[in-house]
Amino acid sequence: MQQLNFPKFSFRFKNSENKISIFDVIRKRFVILQPEEWVRQHCVHYLIENKGYPKSLINIEKELIVNTLRKRYDIVVFNPDGSIHLIVECKSPAITINQNTFDQIAQYNLVLNANYLMITNGLNHYYCQMDFKAEKYQFLKDIPDYQK
């Protein structure tokens, strides 16, 4: 797999029927290793190991309804009170992040109301903080570390 713009992490792999799988520490199972999954797993480890977010507050690939359409978010980090702290949209490194990507995560956030947004293709990372009163987001250098 391609080298990504994340710190180096230690992953568990498995090869079965000529398909490589990577162990997901959140879902607690092996998942087929695709380019987007490679980015997602790096991002999960980044959130846990570098930003200090507890595994128990992280959720991966769940369905949500946006304007009667079924969508799946990549990563959501909850606050201890159950509200949503962060939504992460992961793309394959081959996908260029553009306005459509920001529109996609903004649509998800109409339902989820996260305080922070992160978009990554593993090579480029974008971080935003929501300003709900002004109905816009402000770009940040990084997302904040977990605060207990």
Backbone bond lengths (Angstrom), bond angles and torsions (degrees), N, CA, C in turn:
res aa  C-N    CA-C-N  psi(-1)  N-CA   C-N-CA  omega(-1)  CA-C   N-CA-C  phi
1 M - - - 1.460 - - 1.530 110.06 -
2 Q 1.294 113.83 156.89 1.464 122.20 -176.72 1.529 111.85 -67.43
3 Q 1.325 115.87 143.23 1.460 121.85 173.80 1.535 108.31 -67.65
4 L 1.339 117.18 133.24 1.462 121.36 -177.94 1.522 110.75 -111.50
5 N 1.311 115.88 165.72 1.453 123.29 179.90 1.538 109.86 -88.36
6 F 1.323 115.20 60.63 1.464 124.48 175.94 1.523 106.72 -135.63
7 P 1.331 117.81 161.74 1.463 118.43 170.98 1.535 109.69 -60.36
8 K 1.319 116.96 163.68 1.467 120.51 177.94 1.526 109.14 -76.84
9 F 1.326 116.22 133.95 1.459 122.14 178.47 1.518 109.05 -125.11
10 S 1.311 115.19 159.37 1.455 121.65 177.97 1.532 107.99 -97.91
11 F 1.332 116.57 124.09 1.465 121.96 -178.79 1.523 110.08 -119.73
12 R 1.321 116.37 155.81 1.466 122.37 172.40 1.525 107.85 -103.38
13 F 1.324 115.64 133.16 1.460 121.58 179.77 1.516 110.28 -121.53
14 K 1.322 115.23 158.63 1.459 122.14 176.35 1.516 107.12 -144.41
15 N 1.326 116.72 140.44 1.462 121.59 177.21 1.520 107.93 -114.00
16 S 1.327 116.84 120.24 1.456 121.69 -179.45 1.523 108.74 -140.95
17 E 1.326 116.54 126.95 1.466 122.09 179.92 1.531 110.96 52.78
18 N 1.316 116.26 43.78 1.472 123.50 179.60 1.524 114.02 60.43
19 K 1.326 116.53 23.37 1.464 121.05 174.59 1.521 107.92 -121.61
20 I 1.321 115.04 130.67 1.460 120.04 178.55 1.525 108.83 -90.44
21 S 1.318 115.30 133.67 1.463 121.66 176.46 1.519 109.00 -118.58
22 I 1.322 115.13 154.15 1.462 122.74 177.67 1.521 107.92 -120.33
23 F 1.331 117.03 141.46 1.464 120.17 -178.77 1.523 109.87 -79.44
24 D 1.323 115.34 127.53 1.462 122.76 177.71 1.526 107.85 -96.62
25 V 1.336 116.41 115.08 1.466 120.87 -176.56 1.527 112.70 -71.45
26 I 1.323 117.72 -16.01 1.464 120.95 178.43 1.527 110.15 -87.71
27 R 1.320 116.86 -51.10 1.474 121.07 179.57 1.520 111.97 -78.32
28 K 1.337 116.77 -11.50 1.463 124.06 178.68 1.526 112.50 55.98
29 R 1.337 114.74 45.82 1.462 120.32 176.93 1.524 108.91 -159.64
30 F 1.328 115.03 163.17 1.459 120.30 175.62 1.524 109.37 -80.20
31 V 1.314 116.08 139.25 1.468 122.31 177.02 1.525 107.93 -127.20
32 I 1.328 116.30 148.16 1.467 121.57 -179.43 1.528 109.39 -57.86
33 L 1.314 115.26 132.31 1.463 120.64 -177.96 1.524 110.36 -83.76
34 Q 1.328 115.57 102.98 1.463 124.24 173.40 1.530 106.82 -111.26
35 P 1.327 118.32 163.94 1.474 119.08 -179.33 1.538 114.04 -54.65
36 E 1.332 117.89 -42.58 1.467 119.50 179.18 1.528 111.38 -66.51
37 E 1.325 116.42 -36.69 1.475 120.24 178.37 1.532 110.47 -66.01
38 W 1.323 117.61 -35.96 1.455 122.45 176.63 1.533 109.72 -59.43
39 V 1.327 116.53 -43.82 1.465 121.61 177.32 1.532 109.96 -66.27
40 R 1.328 116.83 -45.45 1.478 120.98 -178.25 1.534 110.52 -59.66
41 Q 1.327 117.44 -44.71 1.464 120.14 -178.36 1.528 111.99 -66.67
42 H 1.327 116.90 -37.59 1.463 119.49 174.75 1.531 110.13 -62.74
43 C 1.309 116.18 -42.67 1.461 120.80 -178.31 1.532 110.73 -64.62
44 V 1.319 117.32 -42.83 1.474 121.35 178.43 1.534 109.76 -59.84
45 H 1.324 116.74 -47.17 1.464 119.97 179.51 1.529 111.21 -64.78
46 Y 1.320 116.92 -35.96 1.460 120.76 176.43 1.534 110.46 -61.50
47 L 1.326 116.33 -46.02 1.466 120.56 -179.49 1.531 111.41 -62.37
48 I 1.321 116.28 -40.66 1.467 121.02 -177.62 1.525 111.12 -77.00
49 E 1.329 116.80 -53.55 1.461 121.40 -169.77 1.530 113.94 -83.27
50 N 1.327 117.64 -31.71 1.463 119.61 -177.21 1.525 113.43 -102.36
51 K 1.327 116.80 -33.05 1.465 119.66 -176.64 1.534 112.62 -102.97
52 G 1.333 117.82 -9.54 1.458 121.31 173.15 1.520 116.14 81.68
53 Y 1.322 118.53 14.79 1.469 120.06 -179.90 1.525 110.16 -74.66
54 P 1.339 117.37 132.60 1.467 120.26 178.69 1.536 111.10 -68.77
55 K 1.333 116.00 141.56 1.472 120.82 177.75 1.517 110.93 -55.58
56 S 1.328 116.35 -35.12 1.470 120.65 -175.83 1.529 113.29 -64.73
57 L 1.334 117.39 -17.22 1.467 120.85 -179.78 1.534 112.60 -99.74
58 I 1.336 117.09 2.35 1.461 121.49 -176.88 1.518 110.34 -106.19
59 N 1.332 115.55 136.71 1.457 122.46 179.93 1.528 107.86 -129.95
60 I 1.327 116.99 142.96 1.465 120.97 -175.78 1.524 111.08 -126.43
61 E 1.330 115.04 137.12 1.466 124.72 170.88 1.523 113.90 47.61
62 K 1.302 115.58 64.53 1.464 120.87 174.35 1.523 108.72 -110.84
63 E 1.306 114.75 156.43 1.460 120.80 -177.72 1.524 110.78 -85.24
64 L 1.328 115.27 145.08 1.455 121.01 170.83 1.517 108.04 -140.71
65 I 1.307 116.36 158.58 1.465 122.31 -179.53 1.526 108.41 -104.52
66 V 1.338 115.89 122.88 1.460 122.32 177.44 1.522 106.95 -121.86
67 N 1.328 116.66 111.77 1.476 121.81 -179.05 1.532 111.40 50.76
68 T 1.311 116.59 50.21 1.469 125.92 179.81 1.535 113.94 68.21
69 L 1.321 118.69 3.76 1.466 121.71 177.33 1.528 109.65 -99.40
70 R 1.327 116.01 139.68 1.462 120.78 176.80 1.530 109.13 -84.12
71 K 1.315 115.92 123.64 1.467 122.79 179.51 1.523 108.20 -126.83
72 R 1.339 116.71 163.66 1.462 121.66 175.98 1.524 108.57 -126.81
73 Y 1.315 115.87 126.77 1.456 117.99 174.07 1.521 108.74 -87.17
74 D 1.324 116.24 157.35 1.462 121.34 -179.55 1.529 111.45 -81.47
75 I 1.323 116.20 -60.08 1.469 120.80 -178.05 1.524 108.58 -139.37
76 V 1.322 115.53 135.84 1.464 121.49 171.53 1.520 107.31 -127.72
77 V 1.336 115.74 136.76 1.458 121.46 174.23 1.526 106.87 -113.67
78 F 1.314 115.22 125.03 1.465 121.44 -179.04 1.517 111.17 -91.36
79 N 1.317 115.59 155.25 1.459 122.14 166.22 1.525 106.39 -82.46
80 P 1.342 118.36 159.89 1.470 120.03 178.70 1.532 113.51 -57.16
81 D 1.341 117.81 -26.07 1.472 120.38 -179.62 1.534 112.94 -82.95
82 G 1.343 117.17 1.09 1.462 120.57 178.20 1.515 114.32 96.42
83 S 1.323 117.99 -13.75 1.466 119.78 175.42 1.532 108.65 -72.74
84 I 1.319 116.47 165.66 1.457 119.64 -175.26 1.520 110.93 -97.09
85 H 1.318 114.49 125.81 1.459 122.43 -178.31 1.531 111.09 -87.62
86 L 1.351 116.44 -43.99 1.456 121.45 -170.00 1.523 110.84 -147.85
87 I 1.326 116.31 137.31 1.464 122.68 168.80 1.526 106.34 -113.80
88 V 1.338 115.80 135.56 1.456 120.83 176.75 1.524 108.83 -119.94
89 E 1.305 115.75 128.01 1.473 122.01 174.45 1.521 107.10 -107.15
90 C 1.333 116.45 120.02 1.461 122.31 -179.26 1.528 109.50 -107.48
91 K 1.306 114.60 136.42 1.464 121.82 176.60 1.524 108.48 -124.27
92 S 1.305 116.26 158.89 1.454 122.06 173.48 1.530 108.68 -62.77
93 P 1.344 118.00 149.29 1.466 119.31 176.54 1.530 112.97 -58.31
94 A 1.316 117.87 -22.71 1.462 121.28 -179.69 1.532 112.33 -76.61
95 I 1.334 116.57 -13.46 1.472 121.41 -178.13 1.527 109.38 -92.05
96 T 1.315 116.00 127.61 1.460 121.14 175.67 1.526 108.65 -80.61
97 I 1.311 116.26 132.36 1.464 120.13 177.17 1.520 108.00 -78.63
98 N 1.344 115.67 126.20 1.462 120.33 -177.71 1.533 109.61 -139.44
99 Q 1.299 116.42 -169.20 1.461 121.03 -177.63 1.525 111.55 -60.64
100 N 1.334 117.48 -35.16 1.471 120.23 178.23 1.524 111.49 -59.76
101 T 1.334 116.31 -37.46 1.465 120.56 178.87 1.524 110.11 -65.26
102 F 1.324 116.62 -43.17 1.464 120.25 177.92 1.528 110.84 -65.79
103 D 1.334 116.95 -37.96 1.465 120.34 177.45 1.526 110.84 -63.35
104 Q 1.332 116.03 -39.00 1.466 120.86 179.84 1.529 111.13 -61.40
105 I 1.321 116.89 -50.22 1.464 119.27 -178.50 1.527 111.08 -69.53
106 A 1.323 117.37 -32.15 1.476 120.63 176.77 1.528 110.26 -64.95
107 Q 1.336 117.19 -38.59 1.473 120.81 176.20 1.522 110.73 -62.65
108 Y 1.330 116.75 -44.82 1.464 120.52 177.67 1.521 110.19 -59.09
109 N 1.335 115.27 -38.57 1.452 118.68 -175.73 1.527 113.09 -73.40
110 L 1.327 117.55 -18.14 1.464 119.69 172.82 1.526 110.18 -61.00
111 V 1.331 116.18 -31.54 1.468 121.96 179.40 1.530 110.65 -90.24
112 L 1.334 117.63 -40.75 1.464 121.29 -170.21 1.526 115.07 -90.63
113 N 1.335 117.92 -26.44 1.477 122.48 178.49 1.531 114.13 56.27
114 A 1.318 116.74 46.80 1.465 120.89 177.35 1.525 110.35 -74.76
115 N 1.323 115.49 151.29 1.464 120.58 176.52 1.521 112.23 -77.82
116 Y 1.351 115.87 -29.98 1.467 120.93 -176.69 1.523 110.27 -130.15
117 L 1.329 114.92 150.25 1.459 122.32 176.76 1.526 107.81 -127.16
118 M 1.327 115.20 143.51 1.464 120.60 174.24 1.518 107.51 -134.66
119 I 1.312 115.95 134.21 1.461 121.90 176.42 1.522 106.84 -125.94
120 T 1.343 116.11 130.88 1.455 119.29 -179.61 1.520 111.30 -147.17
121 N 1.315 115.03 145.56 1.465 120.89 168.30 1.529 108.60 -113.81
122 G 1.318 115.76 16.40 1.452 121.90 179.99 1.521 113.20 87.48
123 L 1.316 116.14 -23.47 1.458 121.50 179.90 1.520 110.81 -103.65
124 N 1.329 115.67 -41.71 1.466 123.07 178.53 1.524 108.82 -120.12
125 H 1.322 115.89 134.67 1.461 121.92 179.94 1.522 108.53 -122.30
126 Y 1.317 115.41 136.12 1.465 121.31 176.66 1.524 107.85 -125.37
127 Y 1.334 115.83 135.05 1.450 122.45 -177.69 1.521 108.56 -125.02
128 C 1.325 115.71 136.58 1.464 120.55 -179.65 1.523 110.07 -136.25
129 Q 1.314 114.88 149.56 1.455 121.26 170.67 1.515 107.16 -113.79
130 M 1.316 116.09 134.68 1.453 121.10 -178.16 1.524 111.29 -77.92
131 D 1.319 114.67 141.72 1.456 122.51 169.93 1.525 104.52 -120.19
132 F 1.336 115.87 93.58 1.466 120.50 -172.99 1.526 112.40 -68.35
133 K 1.330 117.64 -31.81 1.469 119.76 179.73 1.522 110.85 -65.27
134 A 1.326 116.57 -43.97 1.468 121.18 -178.95 1.540 112.09 -86.97
135 E 1.345 115.86 -5.56 1.468 121.77 -179.96 1.528 112.14 56.22
136 K 1.341 115.09 49.06 1.463 120.05 176.84 1.528 108.20 -150.96
137 Y 1.328 115.26 175.65 1.454 119.39 175.36 1.521 109.83 -123.97
138 Q 1.326 114.21 152.51 1.458 121.65 -179.44 1.530 107.41 -113.88
139 F 1.322 117.28 131.35 1.461 121.11 179.35 1.523 111.11 -72.22
140 L 1.328 115.42 142.74 1.460 123.41 178.91 1.523 109.44 -122.28
141 K 1.328 116.63 164.32 1.466 121.02 175.28 1.528 110.72 -75.93
142 D 1.337 117.35 -29.08 1.462 122.90 -178.41 1.525 106.95 -163.84
143 I 1.333 115.68 167.21 1.465 118.45 172.67 1.522 108.27 -84.69
144 P 1.328 116.80 154.76 1.467 118.04 -178.61 1.530 111.44 -69.60
145 D 1.335 114.64 154.40 1.455 120.48 172.77 1.528 108.03 -67.18
146 Y 1.320 115.40 159.45 1.473 120.25 178.24 1.518 109.64 -64.30
147 Q 1.319 115.74 132.67 1.466 122.14 176.77 1.520 108.53 -112.24
148 K 1.311 116.34 121.75 1.471 120.33 -179.55 1.499 111.31 -72.24
